[in-house]
Amino acid sequence: MWQALASPLADVVTTVEEEDIRFVRDDVAIVASIKRVSDGRRPGDDGEAVAPLPASAGRLTHVLVKEDGAWRITSSQTTPILG
């Protein structure tokens, strides 16, 4: 991951907007979100063109479990939103 963040990919931005949180139990939650990815990269200092990534969005679902007082993600799944 550190290599990706030291590259132009560091300018690819992902935002997450929570839509719903459902508690299955006091210590288990399902979080439904929308994830959006955008490309903020610019051409390199040497003028090299950068092929932009297409903007994309997906439905993101996390399953969280509370252990020792901390919430931990136990499962994460993204489904692309097409169209």
N, CA, C and O atoms as a printed pandas DataFrame, in Angstrom:
     atom_number atom_name residue_name chain_id  residue_number  x_coord  y_coord  z_coord
0              1         N          MET        A               1    0.823   -1.187    0.000
1              2        CA          MET        A               1    0.000    0.000    0.000
2              3         C          MET        A               1    0.870    1.255    0.000
3              4         O          MET        A               1    0.537    2.233   -0.669
4              5         N          TRP        A               2    1.968    1.241    0.734
5              6        CA          TRP        A               2    2.819    2.441    0.779
6              7         C          TRP        A               2    3.367    2.780   -0.597
7              8         O          TRP        A               2    3.561    3.954   -0.912
8              9         N          GLN        A               3    3.620    1.761   -1.426
9             10        CA          GLN        A               3    4.110    2.028   -2.777
10            11         C          GLN        A               3    3.040    2.732   -3.617
11            12         O          GLN        A               3    3.346    3.655   -4.372
12            13         N          ALA        A               4    1.805    2.299   -3.483
13            14        CA          ALA        A               4    0.712    2.933   -4.232
14            15         C          ALA        A               4    0.529    4.378   -3.778
15            16         O          ALA        A               4    0.294    5.262   -4.602
16            17         N          LEU        A               5    0.636    4.627   -2.454
17            18        CA          LEU        A               5    0.444    5.980   -1.947
18            19         C          LEU        A               5    1.617    6.896   -2.275
19            20         O          LEU        A               5    1.480    8.118   -2.211
20            21         N          ALA        A               6    2.761    6.330   -2.623
21            22        CA          ALA        A               6    3.912    7.131   -3.038
22            23         C          ALA        A               6    3.898    7.380   -4.547
23            24         O          ALA        A               6    4.791    8.046   -5.071
24            25         N          SER        A               7    2.909    6.860   -5.238
25            26        CA          SER        A               7    2.802    7.001   -6.691
26            27         C          SER        A               7    1.673    7.978   -7.021
27            28         O          SER        A               7    1.005    8.478   -6.115
28            29         N          PRO        A               8    1.455    8.254   -8.304
29            30        CA          PRO        A               8    0.328    9.121   -8.686
30            31         C          PRO        A               8   -1.029    8.565   -8.246
31            32         O          PRO        A               8   -2.012    9.305   -8.223
32            33         N          LEU        A               9   -1.099    7.291   -7.902
33            34        CA          LEU        A               9   -2.374    6.727   -7.434
34            35         C          LEU        A               9   -2.828    7.349   -6.118
35            36         O          LEU        A               9   -3.987    7.200   -5.730
36            37         N          ALA        A              10   -1.922    8.047   -5.428
37            38        CA          ALA        A              10   -2.298    8.732   -4.192
38            39         C          ALA        A              10   -3.369    9.787   -4.451
39            40         O          ALA        A              10   -4.077   10.183   -3.525
40            41         N          ASP        A              11   -3.498   10.249   -5.698
41            42        CA          ASP        A              11   -4.487   11.267   -6.045
42            43         C          ASP        A              11   -5.817   10.679   -6.496
43            44         O          ASP        A              11   -6.721   11.421   -6.881
44            45         N          VAL        A              12   -5.947    9.366   -6.454
45            46        CA          VAL        A              12   -7.231    8.728   -6.716
46            47         C          VAL        A              12   -7.971    8.720   -5.375
47            48         O          VAL        A              12   -7.492    8.153   -4.393
48            49         N          VAL        A              13   -9.134    9.350   -5.350
49            50        CA          VAL        A              13   -9.850    9.592   -4.097
50            51         C          VAL        A              13  -11.096    8.710   -4.018
51            52         O          VAL        A              13  -11.861    8.604   -4.976
52            53         N          THR        A              14  -11.279    8.087   -2.867
53            54        CA          THR        A              14  -12.482    7.302   -2.600
54            55         C          THR        A              14  -13.232    7.948   -1.441
55            56         O          THR        A              14  -12.653    8.206   -0.386
56            57         N          THR        A              15  -14.517    8.205   -1.641
57            58        CA          THR        A              15  -15.363    8.716   -0.565
58            59         C          THR        A              15  -16.455    7.688   -0.282
59            60         O          THR        A              15  -16.888    6.957   -1.173
60            61         N          VAL        A              16  -16.883    7.650    0.963
61            62        CA          VAL        A              16  -17.923    6.705    1.379
62            63         C          VAL        A              16  -19.009    7.480    2.118
63            64         O          VAL        A              16  -18.729    8.237    3.047
64            65         N          GLU        A              17  -20.252    7.276    1.687
65            66        CA          GLU        A              17  -21.401    7.920    2.318
66            67         C          GLU        A              17  -22.296    6.834    2.912
67            68         O          GLU        A              17  -22.872    6.026    2.184
68            69         N          GLU        A              18  -22.405    6.826    4.235
69            70        CA          GLU        A              18  -23.246    5.819    4.895
70            71         C          GLU        A              18  -24.709    6.107    4.601
71            72         O          GLU        A              18  -25.170    7.246    4.687
72            73         N          GLU        A              19  -25.439    5.027    4.246
73            74        CA          GLU        A              19  -26.874    5.156    3.976
74            75         C          GLU        A              19  -27.715    4.563    5.096
75            76         O          GLU        A              19  -28.788    5.076    5.411
76            77         N          ASP        A              20  -27.225    3.472    5.704
77            78        CA          ASP        A              20  -28.031    2.767    6.701
78            79         C          ASP        A              20  -27.130    1.947    7.608
79            80         O          ASP        A              20  -26.139    1.375    7.154
80            81         N          ILE        A              21  -27.468    1.890    8.874
81            82        CA          ILE        A              21  -26.794    1.011    9.834
82            83         C          ILE        A              21  -27.877    0.201   10.532
83            84         O          ILE        A              21  -28.811    0.751   11.114
84            85         N          ARG        A              22  -27.731   -1.118   10.459
85            86        CA          ARG        A              22  -28.705   -2.011   11.116
86            87         C          ARG        A              22  -27.969   -2.880   12.122
87            88         O          ARG        A              22  -26.963   -3.515   11.805
88            89         N          PHE        A              23  -28.490   -2.894   13.332
89            90        CA          PHE        A              23  -27.892   -3.714   14.382
90            91         C          PHE        A              23  -28.598   -5.066   14.414
91            92         O          PHE        A              23  -29.786   -5.154   14.724
92            93         N          VAL        A              24  -27.852   -6.106   14.092
93            94        CA          VAL        A              24  -28.372   -7.467   14.144
94            95         C          VAL        A              24  -28.444   -7.906   15.605
95            96         O          VAL        A              24  -29.394   -8.565   16.030
96            97         N          ARG        A              25  -27.423   -7.527   16.352
97            98        CA          ARG        A              25  -27.350   -7.703   17.807
98            99         C          ARG        A              25  -26.660   -6.453   18.336
99           100         O          ARG        A              25  -26.251   -5.592   17.557
100          101         N          ASP        A              26  -26.528   -6.349   19.649
101          102        CA          ASP        A              26  -25.847   -5.184   20.228
102          103         C          ASP        A              26  -24.393   -5.094   19.784
103          104         O          ASP        A              26  -23.809   -4.011   19.776
104          105         N          ASP        A              27  -23.806   -6.240   19.412
105          106        CA          ASP        A              27  -22.386   -6.264   19.053
106          107         C          ASP        A              27  -22.131   -6.605   17.584
107          108         O          ASP        A              27  -20.995   -6.883   17.201
108          109         N          VAL        A              28  -23.191   -6.584   16.755
109          110        CA          VAL        A              28  -23.042   -6.868   15.319
110          111         C          VAL        A              28  -23.876   -5.848   14.536
111          112         O          VAL        A              28  -25.064   -5.664   14.800
112          113         N          ALA        A              29  -23.227   -5.189   13.568
113          114        CA          ALA        A              29  -23.923   -4.190   12.757
114          115         C          ALA        A              29  -23.620   -4.419   11.282
115          116         O          ALA        A              29  -22.524   -4.839   10.912
116          117         N          ILE        A              30  -24.614   -4.133   10.453
117          118        CA          ILE        A              30  -24.443   -4.152    9.002
118          119         C          ILE        A              30  -24.556   -2.702    8.532
119          120         O          ILE        A              30  -25.552   -2.030    8.798
120          121         N          VAL        A              31  -23.524   -2.228    7.831
121          122        CA          VAL        A              31  -23.476   -0.841    7.376
122          123         C          VAL        A              31  -23.545   -0.828    5.852
123          124         O          VAL        A              31  -22.702   -1.417    5.175
124          125         N          ALA        A              32  -24.564   -0.148    5.321
125          126        CA          ALA        A              32  -24.733   -0.002    3.875
126          127         C          ALA        A              32  -24.299    1.407    3.482
127          128         O          ALA        A              32  -24.728    2.390    4.086
128          129         N          SER        A              33  -23.443    1.496    2.463
129          130        CA          SER        A              33  -22.889    2.779    2.031
130          131         C          SER        A              33  -22.812    2.835    0.511
131          132         O          SER        A              33  -22.951    1.828   -0.184
132          133         N          ILE        A              34  -22.585    4.049    0.022
133          134        CA          ILE        A              34  -22.261    4.259   -1.387
134          135         C          ILE        A              34  -20.809    4.707   -1.427
135          136         O          ILE        A              34  -20.413    5.633   -0.719
136          137         N          LYS        A              35  -20.015    4.038   -2.266
137          138        CA          LYS        A              35  -18.598    4.371   -2.433
138          139         C          LYS        A              35  -18.435    5.027   -3.790
139          140         O          LYS        A              35  -18.929    4.514   -4.794
140          141         N          ARG        A              36  -17.737    6.172   -3.829
141          142        CA          ARG        A              36  -17.456    6.863   -5.094
142          143         C          ARG        A              36  -15.950    7.020   -5.242
143          144         O          ARG        A              36  -15.261    7.415   -4.302
144          145         N          VAL        A              37  -15.450    6.710   -6.426
145          146        CA          VAL        A              37  -14.023    6.817   -6.722
146          147         C          VAL        A              37  -13.849    7.871   -7.810
147          148         O          VAL        A              37  -14.518    7.820   -8.842
148          149         N          SER        A              38  -12.947    8.830   -7.576
149          150        CA          SER        A              38  -12.660    9.847   -8.587
150          151         C          SER        A              38  -11.148    9.981   -8.739
151          152         O          SER        A              38  -10.383    9.671   -7.825
152          153         N          ASP        A              39  -10.745   10.443   -9.895
153          154        CA          ASP        A              39   -9.332   10.506  -10.255
154          155         C          ASP        A              39   -8.874   11.955  -10.272
155          156         O          ASP        A              39   -9.295   12.730  -11.131
156          157         N          GLY        A              40   -8.013   12.326   -9.327
157          158        CA          GLY        A              40   -7.507   13.687   -9.269
158          159         C          GLY        A              40   -6.102   13.825   -9.812
159          160         O          GLY        A              40   -5.451   14.848   -9.602
160          161         N          ARG        A              41   -5.621   12.789  -10.520
161          162        CA          ARG        A              41   -4.246   12.832  -11.030
162          163         C          ARG        A              41   -4.091   13.863  -12.134
163          164         O          ARG        A              41   -5.029   14.154  -12.877
164          165         N          ARG        A              42   -2.898   14.403  -12.223
165          166        CA          ARG        A              42   -2.528   15.383  -13.245
166          167         C          ARG        A              42   -1.373   14.813  -14.057
167          168         O          ARG        A              42   -0.711   13.873  -13.616
168          169         N          PRO        A              43   -1.122   15.380  -15.252
169          170        CA          PRO        A              43    0.056   14.924  -16.005
170          171         C          PRO        A              43    1.321   15.099  -15.172
171          172         O          PRO        A              43    1.420   16.017  -14.359
172          173         N          GLY        A              44    2.278   14.214  -15.383
173          174        CA          GLY        A              44    3.526   14.259  -14.644
174          175         C          GLY        A              44    4.339   15.499  -14.953
175          176         O          GLY        A              44    4.072   16.193  -15.934
176          177         N          ASP        A              45    5.343   15.786  -14.110
177          178        CA          ASP        A              45    6.210   16.943  -14.307
178          179         C          ASP        A              45    6.907   16.893  -15.662
179          180         O          ASP        A              45    7.246   17.931  -16.232
180          181         N          ASP        A              46    7.120   15.679  -16.176
181          182        CA          ASP        A              46    7.798   15.549  -17.458
182          183         C          ASP        A              46    6.824   15.669  -18.632
183          184         O          ASP        A              46    7.203   15.451  -19.783
184          185         N          GLY        A              47    5.547   16.022  -18.332
185          186        CA          GLY        A              47    4.552   16.190  -19.384
186          187         C          GLY        A              47    3.910   14.894  -19.830
187          188         O          GLY        A              47    3.073   14.889  -20.733
188          189         N          GLU        A              48    4.298   13.789  -19.201
189          190        CA          GLU        A              48    3.734   12.490  -19.575
190          191         C          GLU        A              48    2.234   12.483  -19.288
191          192         O          GLU        A              48    1.793   12.871  -18.206
192          193         N          ALA        A              49    1.472   12.042  -20.261
193          194        CA          ALA        A              49    0.027   11.983  -20.098
194          195         C          ALA        A              49   -0.349   10.891  -19.105
195          196         O          ALA        A              49    0.310    9.856  -19.017
196          197         N          VAL        A              50   -1.394   11.138  -18.380
197          198        CA          VAL        A              50   -1.921   10.166  -17.429
198          199         C          VAL        A              50   -3.294    9.746  -17.923
199          200         O          VAL        A              50   -4.174   10.590  -18.095
200          201         N          ALA        A              51   -3.487    8.473  -18.150
201          202        CA          ALA        A              51   -4.797    7.985  -18.577
202          203         C          ALA        A              51   -5.726    8.024  -17.362
203          204         O          ALA        A              51   -5.514    7.276  -16.407
204          205         N          PRO        A              52   -6.742    8.875  -17.380
205          206        CA          PRO        A              52   -7.605    8.980  -16.202
206          207         C          PRO        A              52   -8.433    7.721  -15.999
207          208         O          PRO        A              52   -8.833    7.051  -16.952
208          209         N          LEU        A              53   -8.674    7.422  -14.741
209          210        CA          LEU        A              53   -9.559    6.313  -14.409
210          211         C          LEU        A              53  -10.994    6.799  -14.578
211          212         O          LEU        A              53  -11.283    7.958  -14.281
212          213         N          PRO        A              54  -11.892    5.951  -15.043
213          214        CA          PRO        A              54  -13.287    6.380  -15.129
214          215         C          PRO        A              54  -13.862    6.545  -13.723
215          216         O          PRO        A              54  -13.549    5.772  -12.817
216          217         N          ALA        A              55  -14.697    7.552  -13.559
217          218        CA          ALA        A              55  -15.375    7.711  -12.273
218          219         C          ALA        A              55  -16.258    6.490  -12.067
219          220         O          ALA        A              55  -16.860    5.978  -13.011
220          221         N          SER        A              56  -16.328    6.035  -10.839
221          222        CA          SER        A              56  -17.149    4.858  -10.579
222          223         C          SER        A              56  -17.813    4.975   -9.215
223          224         O          SER        A              56  -17.395    5.755   -8.359
224          225         N          ALA        A              57  -18.846    4.186   -9.042
225          226        CA          ALA        A              57  -19.564    4.142   -7.779
226          227         C          ALA        A              57  -19.956    2.703   -7.497
227          228         O          ALA        A              57  -20.081    1.888   -8.411
228          229         N          GLY        A              58  -20.146    2.405   -6.237
229          230        CA          GLY        A              58  -20.553    1.058   -5.858
230          231         C          GLY        A              58  -21.298    1.055   -4.543
231          232         O          GLY        A              58  -21.169    1.971   -3.730
232          233         N          ARG        A              59  -22.063    0.033   -4.354
233          234        CA          ARG        A              59  -22.729   -0.186   -3.069
234          235         C          ARG        A              59  -21.762   -0.969   -2.204
235          236         O          ARG        A              59  -21.313   -2.051   -2.580
236          237         N          LEU        A              60  -21.449   -0.424   -1.056
237          238        CA          LEU        A              60  -20.474   -1.004   -0.150
238          239         C          LEU        A              60  -21.201   -1.499    1.096
239          240         O          LEU        A              60  -21.964   -0.754    1.712
240          241         N          THR        A              61  -20.966   -2.749    1.464
241          242        CA          THR        A              61  -21.578   -3.315    2.657
242          243         C          THR        A              61  -20.484   -3.826    3.581
243          244         O          THR        A              61  -19.622   -4.606    3.177
244          245         N          HIS        A              62  -20.536   -3.371    4.831
245          246        CA          HIS        A              62  -19.610   -3.851    5.856
246          247         C          HIS        A              62  -20.396   -4.577    6.929
247          248         O          HIS        A              62  -21.503   -4.170    7.280
248          249         N          VAL        A              63  -19.825   -5.650    7.450
249          250        CA          VAL        A              63  -20.330   -6.297    8.652
250          251         C          VAL        A              63  -19.316   -5.987    9.744
251          252         O          VAL        A              63  -18.132   -6.297    9.611
252          253         N          LEU        A              64  -19.789   -5.371   10.827
253          254        CA          LEU        A              64  -18.916   -5.000   11.936
254          255         C          LEU        A              64  -19.280   -5.793   13.180
255          256         O          LEU        A              64  -20.451   -6.073   13.436
256          257         N          VAL        A              65  -18.258   -6.150   13.949
257          258        CA          VAL        A              65  -18.444   -6.865   15.210
258          259         C          VAL        A              65  -17.708   -6.082   16.291
259          260         O          VAL        A              65  -16.571   -5.653   16.093
260          261         N          LYS        A              66  -18.362   -5.899   17.430
261          262        CA          LYS        A              66  -17.735   -5.194   18.544
262          263         C          LYS        A              66  -17.003   -6.203   19.413
263          264         O          LYS        A              66  -17.609   -7.119   19.969
264          265         N          GLU        A              67  -15.675   -6.021   19.525
265          266        CA          GLU        A              67  -14.842   -6.915   20.331
266          267         C          GLU        A              67  -13.998   -6.067   21.264
267          268         O          GLU        A              67  -13.325   -5.135   20.824
268          269         N          ASP        A              68  -14.030   -6.381   22.538
269          270        CA          ASP        A              68  -13.235   -5.653   23.537
270          271         C          ASP        A              68  -13.474   -4.153   23.449
271          272         O          ASP        A              68  -12.538   -3.367   23.598
272          273         N          GLY        A              69  -14.712   -3.749   23.208
273          274        CA          GLY        A              69  -15.076   -2.341   23.176
274          275         C          GLY        A              69  -14.786   -1.620   21.869
275          276         O          GLY        A              69  -15.089   -0.433   21.749
276          277         N          ALA        A              70  -14.203   -2.310   20.876
277          278        CA          ALA        A              70  -13.875   -1.672   19.590
278          279         C          ALA        A              70  -14.652   -2.345   18.461
279          280         O          ALA        A              70  -14.807   -3.566   18.443
280          281         N          TRP        A              71  -15.139   -1.531   17.516
281          282        CA          TRP        A              71  -15.813   -2.060   16.336
282          283         C          TRP        A              71  -14.778   -2.458   15.301
283          284         O          TRP        A              71  -13.876   -1.683   14.982
284          285         N          ARG        A              72  -14.910   -3.666   14.780
285          286        CA          ARG        A              72  -13.975   -4.182   13.772
286          287         C          ARG        A              72  -14.761   -4.664   12.556
287          288         O          ARG        A              72  -15.813   -5.291   12.685
288          289         N          ILE        A              73  -14.225   -4.357   11.368
289          290        CA          ILE        A              73  -14.856   -4.821   10.125
290          291         C          ILE        A              73  -14.476   -6.286    9.946
291          292         O          ILE        A              73  -13.296   -6.631    9.891
292          293         N          THR        A              74  -15.485   -7.136    9.857
293          294        CA          THR        A              74  -15.224   -8.564    9.657
294          295         C          THR        A              74  -15.480   -8.997    8.223
295          296         O          THR        A              74  -15.003  -10.043    7.784
296          297         N          SER        A              75  -16.243   -8.177    7.493
297          298        CA          SER        A              75  -16.530   -8.491    6.088
298          299         C          SER        A              75  -16.799   -7.185    5.358
299          300         O          SER        A              75  -17.410   -6.264    5.899
300          301         N          SER        A              76  -16.330   -7.125    4.117
301          302        CA          SER        A              76  -16.543   -5.939    3.283
302          303         C          SER        A              76  -16.789   -6.401    1.856
303          304         O          SER        A              76  -16.061   -7.247    1.336
304          305         N          GLN        A              77  -17.826   -5.839    1.217
305          306        CA          GLN        A              77  -18.169   -6.257   -0.140
306          307         C          GLN        A              77  -18.658   -5.051   -0.917
307          308         O          GLN        A              77  -19.466   -4.270   -0.413
308          309         N          THR        A              78  -18.170   -4.892   -2.155
309          310        CA          THR        A              78  -18.596   -3.802   -3.028
310          311         C          THR        A              78  -19.236   -4.367   -4.285
311          312         O          THR        A              78  -18.702   -5.279   -4.915
312          313         N          THR        A              79  -20.382   -3.816   -4.637
313          314        CA          THR        A              79  -21.068   -4.177   -5.877
314          315         C          THR        A              79  -21.104   -2.925   -6.751
315          316         O          THR        A              79  -21.641   -1.903   -6.323
316          317         N          PRO        A              80  -20.546   -2.975   -7.968
317          318        CA          PRO        A              80  -20.555   -1.788   -8.831
318          319         C          PRO        A              80  -21.972   -1.318   -9.150
319          320         O          PRO        A              80  -22.889   -2.124   -9.303
320          321         N          ILE        A              81  -22.129   -0.019   -9.247
321          322        CA          ILE        A              81  -23.386    0.569   -9.704
322          323         C          ILE        A              81  -23.178    0.876  -11.183
323          324         O          ILE        A              81  -22.349    1.713  -11.541
324          325         N          LEU        A              82  -23.917    0.211  -12.015
325          326        CA          LEU        A              82  -23.773    0.357  -13.463
326          327         C          LEU        A              82  -24.780    1.357  -13.996
327          328         O          LEU        A              82  -25.898    1.473  -13.493
328          329         N          GLY        A              83  -24.355    2.083  -15.035
329          330        CA          GLY        A              83  -25.281    2.978  -15.709
330          331         C          GLY        A              83  -25.203    4.322  -15.219
331          332         O          GLY        A              83  -25.928    5.196  -15.694
